[in-house]
Amino acid sequence: MRRVRVMISGRVQGVFFRVSCAERAEELGLSGWVRNASAGGVEAVFEGEDAGIDAMLAWCREGPPYAKVDHVAVAEEVPTGAQGFRITR
């Protein structure tokens, strides 16, 4: 089990990044959340198996079709046993 906090910068608000992110995370069987960050980026926490986390991080570097990701910062955290994935504000 692994947990990461991700900060994504670039053109990532107003391009369905959060919705697409949540759909992909659920497809990969990950738990956590995603939200718009006050600085204009997107922040997310993903928890699950290594392969799912790695696939999600690869997705975050690309994002949905209208996004332009400039940078993805990843910080490892201690897993908490989170259940489900949600979009928060």
C-alpha positions in Angstrom: 0.0 0.0 0.0 1.3 3.4 -0.9 0.0 7.0 -0.5 1.2 10.1 -2.4 0.2 13.8 -2.4 0.5 15.4 -5.8 0.6 19.1 -6.9 -0.1 19.6 -10.6 0.6 23.0 -12.2 -0.2 24.4 -15.6 -3.5 24.8 -17.4 -5.3 22.3 -15.2 -8.4 24.2 -14.0 -11.4 24.6 -16.2 -10.4 21.6 -18.4 -12.2 18.8 -16.6 -9.0 17.8 -14.9 -10.6 16.9 -11.5 -13.5 14.9 -13.1 -11.1 13.0 -15.4 -8.7 12.4 -12.6 -11.4 10.9 -10.3 -12.6 8.7 -13.1 -9.1 7.4 -13.8 -8.3 6.9 -10.1 -11.5 4.8 -9.7 -10.6 2.8 -12.8 -7.2 2.0 -11.2 -8.8 1.1 -7.8 -7.3 4.0 -5.9 -8.7 5.9 -3.0 -8.2 9.6 -2.1 -9.3 12.9 -3.4 -8.7 15.7 -5.9 -9.4 19.5 -5.6 -8.5 22.8 -7.2 -5.6 24.5 -5.4 -5.9 28.1 -4.5 -2.7 28.9 -6.4 -4.3 27.8 -9.7 -3.2 24.2 -9.8 -4.7 20.9 -8.8 -3.9 19.0 -5.6 -4.6 15.3 -5.2 -4.0 12.4 -2.8 -3.9 8.8 -4.2 -3.7 5.7 -2.1 -3.5 2.1 -3.3 -1.2 -0.5 -4.9 2.2 0.6 -6.4 1.1 -0.2 -10.0 -2.0 1.9 -9.7 -0.2 4.8 -8.1 2.5 4.7 -10.9 -0.2 4.6 -13.6 -2.0 7.5 -12.0 1.2 9.6 -11.8 1.8 9.0 -15.4 -1.7 10.1 -16.2 -1.2 13.3 -14.1 1.8 14.2 -16.2 -0.5 14.3 -19.3 -4.0 15.1 -17.9 -7.2 15.2 -20.0 -7.1 16.5 -23.6 -7.4 20.3 -23.0 -5.0 20.4 -20.1 -1.4 21.5 -20.4 0.6 20.1 -17.4 3.8 22.1 -16.7 4.9 20.3 -13.5 3.9 17.5 -11.2 5.4 17.4 -7.6 5.0 14.2 -5.7 5.4 13.7 -1.9 5.2 10.2 -0.3 2.9 10.0 2.7 2.0 7.3 5.2 -1.1 5.3 4.0 -4.2 5.9 6.1 -6.5 3.2 4.8 -8.6 5.7 2.8 -11.7 4.3 1.1 -13.3 5.6 -2.1 -12.3 8.6 -4.3 -13.9 12.0 -4.2 -13.7 15.5 -5.7 -13.5 18.1 -3.0 -13.5 21.9 -3.0 
